[in-house]
C-alpha cells in the first residue's frame, strides 16, 4: 500500500463519517474502562444493555466495590465470560482506589497493570477517553487492514505498529473507529458489502462482491 493510496482511503472514511464515536455508552473514563473490559467477546449492544443499570448503581470504583461480587454479577450475567470479568473488574476497582485515588490513569503502563486490562483495552481508553492517537486492533481492524491491503500482518501488534507508521498523523486520532465501524457494517467477515464501500476503488481485495 502506497502512502498516497492510504491517504485516499482515510480521506474517504473521514468524508463518510467525519466525527466517529464509540458505540459503547459511558459518561466518564471509569465507565468507558469498565465497558471496554466487558466488551471482550461480546457485542457493544449487549454491553450497553447491561451497563445502563450498572452505571446508575455504580458510576465510580468505590460504588462498584460496594456492589460486591454477587451484586456485580447480577448486573452483567447476560454478558459472556461474566464470572471472570466480574472478578477482574472488582480487582481493577480496588487498584484504582488504592493506587490512583479512584481515577483512571492516563499512562499506558499503569493501565496495562490493571487486572484484565491488556494492550487493546488500554489503547481504547487512551484514545477515546484521553484523546491519544492510539490504535486498538480488534478482529474488525485486523480484517480490514489485511483485506484492503493497507498492510499484511499476522498479529494484532504488527497491525497496530504497521498502521501507525503508515497512516498520516492527521487521521490517527480517529483511525481506530473508522476501521472498526467499517469492518462492523461494510467490510464484514463473511460477505463484505463492496458495492456500497466508500474505499472500494483503493481496496486491493481481489474478490469484491458484486452489486
C-alpha positions as CSV (number, residue, x, y, z in Angstrom):
1,X,0.0,0.0,0.0
2,X,1.5,3.3,-1.0
3,X,1.3,6.4,1.2
4,X,-0.9,8.1,-1.5
5,X,-3.4,5.3,-1.6
6,X,-3.5,5.1,2.2
7,X,-4.3,8.8,2.3
8,X,-7.1,8.4,-0.2
9,X,-8.6,5.6,1.9
10,X,-8.7,7.7,5.1
11,X,-9.9,10.8,3.3
12,X,-12.8,8.7,2.1
13,X,-13.5,7.2,5.5
14,X,-13.4,10.7,7.0
15,X,-15.8,12.1,4.4
16,X,-18.2,9.3,5.1
17,X,-18.0,9.8,8.9
18,X,-16.2,13.0,10.0
19,X,-16.6,12.5,13.7
20,X,-16.8,8.8,14.5
21,X,-17.7,7.8,18.0
22,X,-17.5,4.6,20.1
23,X,-20.8,2.7,20.2
24,X,-20.3,1.9,23.9
25,X,-22.2,4.2,26.2
26,X,-20.3,5.8,29.0
27,X,-20.1,9.1,30.9
28,X,-16.6,9.0,32.4
29,X,-13.2,7.4,31.8
30,X,-14.1,4.9,34.5
31,X,-17.3,3.9,32.8
32,X,-15.5,3.6,29.5
33,X,-12.9,1.4,31.1
34,X,-15.5,-1.0,32.5
35,X,-17.5,-1.1,29.3
36,X,-14.4,-2.0,27.3
37,X,-13.4,-4.7,29.8
38,X,-16.9,-6.1,29.4
39,X,-16.9,-5.9,25.6
40,X,-14.3,-8.7,25.1
41,X,-16.1,-11.5,23.1
42,X,-19.4,-9.6,23.5
43,X,-21.3,-7.1,21.4
44,X,-21.4,-3.4,22.2
45,X,-25.2,-3.7,22.2
46,X,-25.2,-6.4,24.9
47,X,-22.7,-4.4,27.0
48,X,-24.8,-1.2,26.7
49,X,-27.9,-3.1,27.9
50,X,-26.1,-4.3,31.0
51,X,-24.2,-1.1,31.8
52,X,-27.3,1.1,31.6
53,X,-28.4,-0.1,35.0
54,X,-24.9,-1.0,36.3
55,X,-23.6,2.6,35.8
56,X,-26.6,4.1,37.5
57,X,-25.9,1.9,40.5
58,X,-22.1,2.1,40.5
59,X,-20.6,5.0,38.5
60,X,-17.3,5.0,40.5
61,X,-14.8,2.4,41.6
62,X,-15.9,2.9,45.2
63,X,-19.5,2.3,44.4
64,X,-18.6,-0.7,42.2
65,X,-16.8,-2.3,45.1
66,X,-19.8,-1.8,47.3
67,X,-21.8,-4.0,44.9
68,X,-19.6,-6.9,45.7
69,X,-19.0,-9.9,43.5
70,X,-22.6,-11.2,43.7
71,X,-24.1,-7.8,43.1
72,X,-21.8,-7.1,40.1
73,X,-22.6,-10.5,38.6
74,X,-26.3,-9.8,38.7
75,X,-25.8,-6.8,36.5
76,X,-23.5,-8.4,33.9
77,X,-24.7,-12.0,33.9
78,X,-26.1,-11.6,30.3
79,X,-22.5,-10.9,29.0
80,X,-20.2,-13.7,28.0
81,X,-17.4,-14.7,30.5
82,X,-19.1,-12.6,33.2
83,X,-17.6,-14.6,36.1
84,X,-14.1,-13.8,35.1
85,X,-14.9,-10.3,34.1
86,X,-16.6,-9.6,37.4
87,X,-13.5,-10.7,39.3
88,X,-11.2,-8.6,37.1
89,X,-13.5,-5.5,37.4
90,X,-13.5,-5.6,41.2
91,X,-9.7,-6.2,41.3
92,X,-9.3,-3.2,39.0
93,X,-11.6,-1.1,41.1
94,X,-9.5,-1.9,44.2
95,X,-6.3,-0.9,42.4
96,X,-7.8,2.3,41.1
97,X,-8.8,3.2,44.7
98,X,-5.6,2.2,46.4
99,X,-3.1,3.3,43.8
100,X,-4.8,6.0,41.7
101,X,-7.1,7.9,44.1
102,X,-10.1,6.4,42.3
103,X,-9.1,7.8,38.9
104,X,-8.3,6.0,35.6
105,X,-4.7,6.6,34.9
106,X,-3.6,8.2,31.6
107,X,-0.4,6.2,31.3
108,X,-0.2,3.0,29.3
109,X,2.0,1.2,31.8
110,X,-0.4,2.0,34.6
111,X,-3.5,1.0,32.6
112,X,-2.0,-2.3,31.5
113,X,-1.1,-3.1,35.1
114,X,-4.8,-3.2,36.0
115,X,-6.3,-6.7,36.2
116,X,-8.0,-7.8,33.0
117,X,-6.6,-4.8,31.0
118,X,-4.5,-5.6,28.0
119,X,-3.0,-3.5,25.3
120,X,-6.2,-3.3,23.2
121,X,-8.3,-2.1,26.2
122,X,-5.6,0.4,27.2
123,X,-5.5,1.7,23.6
124,X,-9.2,2.3,23.6
125,X,-9.2,4.1,26.9
126,X,-6.2,6.2,25.8
127,X,-7.8,7.1,22.5
128,X,-11.4,7.6,23.5
129,X,-11.1,9.0,27.0
130,X,-7.9,10.9,26.7
131,X,-7.6,11.8,23.0
132,X,-4.3,9.9,22.4
133,X,-3.7,8.8,18.7
134,X,-3.5,5.2,19.6
135,X,-5.0,2.4,17.6
136,X,-6.7,-0.6,19.2
137,X,-6.7,-3.7,16.9
138,X,-9.7,-5.9,17.3
139,X,-11.0,-8.5,14.8
140,X,-12.6,-5.9,12.6
141,X,-9.4,-3.7,12.3
142,X,-7.3,-6.8,11.8
143,X,-9.5,-8.0,8.9
144,X,-9.9,-4.6,7.2
145,X,-6.2,-3.9,7.3
146,X,-5.3,-7.2,5.8
147,X,-8.2,-7.5,3.3
148,X,-7.9,-4.0,1.9
149,X,-4.1,-4.3,1.5
150,X,-3.3,-1.5,3.9
151,X,-0.8,-3.9,5.2
152,X,-0.1,-7.6,5.5
153,X,0.4,-8.7,9.1
154,X,0.0,-11.8,11.2
155,X,-0.6,-10.4,14.7
156,X,-2.6,-7.5,16.2
157,X,0.6,-5.9,17.4
158,X,2.1,-6.0,13.9
159,X,-1.1,-4.4,12.5
160,X,-1.0,-1.7,15.2
161,X,2.6,-0.8,14.6
162,X,2.3,-1.0,10.8
163,X,-0.8,1.2,10.6
164,X,0.7,3.8,13.0
165,X,3.7,4.0,10.7
166,X,1.5,4.2,7.5
167,X,-1.4,6.4,8.5
168,X,-0.8,10.1,8.1
169,X,-0.8,11.9,11.5
170,X,-4.0,13.9,10.7
171,X,-6.0,10.7,10.6
172,X,-4.6,8.8,13.6
173,X,-6.9,10.0,16.3
174,X,-10.0,8.6,14.6
175,X,-8.4,5.7,12.6
176,X,-9.4,3.1,15.2
177,X,-13.1,4.0,14.9
178,X,-13.1,4.4,11.2
179,X,-11.6,1.0,10.7
180,X,-13.7,-0.8,13.4
181,X,-17.0,0.7,12.1
182,X,-16.1,0.0,8.5
183,X,-15.4,-3.7,9.4
184,X,-18.6,-3.9,11.5
185,X,-21.0,-2.6,8.9
186,X,-19.5,-2.8,5.5
187,X,-16.3,-4.9,5.3
188,X,-18.0,-7.8,7.1
189,X,-16.2,-11.1,7.7
190,X,-18.4,-13.4,5.6
191,X,-19.7,-11.1,2.8
192,X,-18.3,-7.6,2.6
193,X,-20.7,-5.1,1.1
194,X,-18.3,-3.9,-1.6
195,X,-20.9,-2.1,-3.8
196,X,-21.6,0.5,-1.0
197,X,-18.0,0.7,0.2
198,X,-16.5,4.2,0.1
199,X,-13.0,2.9,-0.3
200,X,-13.5,0.2,-2.9
201,X,-11.6,2.0,-5.6
202,X,-8.4,1.8,-3.5
203,X,-9.0,-1.6,-1.9
204,X,-6.8,-4.4,-3.1
205,X,-9.2,-7.2,-2.1
206,X,-9.4,-9.4,-5.3
207,X,-12.8,-11.0,-4.5
208,X,-15.1,-8.0,-4.3
209,X,-18.8,-8.8,-4.0
210,X,-20.9,-7.7,-7.0
211,X,-23.8,-5.3,-6.8
